[in-house]
């Protein structure tokens, strides 16, 4: 059985003023989704830059009583 399937190319032209922006998209997302995306970008950046998962540094402070 031979299949002869073709995929039609579809191009839609719109004016620049009609184009949606990233800002418009992210405004439709909940703050939890936006924060999760930001955390993923941050994690990817640190892995790319330092080749290690970033961790919080521990800071000890001695206070006189």
C-alpha positions as CSV (number, residue, x, y, z in Angstrom):
1,X,0.0,0.0,0.0
2,X,1.6,3.2,-1.1
3,X,0.7,6.5,0.5
4,X,1.1,9.7,-1.4
5,X,0.5,12.4,1.2
6,X,1.5,16.0,0.7
7,X,1.6,18.8,3.2
8,X,0.2,22.1,2.0
9,X,2.3,25.2,2.8
10,X,0.3,27.9,4.4
11,X,1.5,31.5,4.7
12,X,-0.6,34.2,6.3
13,X,0.4,37.8,5.7
14,X,-0.7,40.4,8.3
15,X,0.3,44.0,8.9
16,X,2.8,44.8,11.7
17,X,0.1,46.5,13.6
18,X,-2.0,43.4,13.6
19,X,0.8,41.1,14.8
20,X,0.5,40.0,18.4
21,X,3.4,40.6,20.7
22,X,5.1,38.5,23.4
23,X,3.7,41.1,25.9
24,X,0.2,40.4,24.8
25,X,0.7,36.6,25.1
26,X,2.2,36.8,28.6
27,X,-0.5,39.1,29.8
28,X,-3.0,36.3,29.1
29,X,-1.0,33.8,31.3
30,X,-1.5,33.6,35.0
31,X,1.2,34.9,37.3
32,X,2.0,31.3,38.3
33,X,2.7,30.4,34.7
34,X,4.8,33.5,34.1
35,X,6.8,32.9,37.3
36,X,7.3,29.2,36.3
37,X,8.6,30.3,32.9
38,X,10.9,32.9,34.4
39,X,12.3,30.2,36.8
40,X,12.9,27.9,33.9
41,X,14.8,30.6,32.0
42,X,16.9,31.4,35.0
43,X,17.8,27.8,35.6
44,X,18.7,27.3,32.0
45,X,20.9,30.4,32.0
46,X,22.8,29.3,35.1
47,X,23.3,25.8,33.7
48,X,24.6,27.3,30.5
49,X,26.8,29.8,32.1
50,X,28.2,27.9,35.1
51,X,27.5,24.3,34.1
52,X,26.1,23.7,37.5
53,X,22.8,24.1,39.4
54,X,23.0,27.3,41.4
55,X,22.5,27.1,45.1
56,X,22.1,29.7,47.8
57,X,25.2,30.5,49.7
58,X,25.1,30.1,53.4
59,X,26.0,33.2,55.4
60,X,26.7,32.9,59.0
61,X,26.8,36.0,61.2
62,X,28.0,36.0,64.8
63,X,26.1,38.4,67.0
64,X,27.3,39.5,70.4
65,X,24.7,39.1,73.1
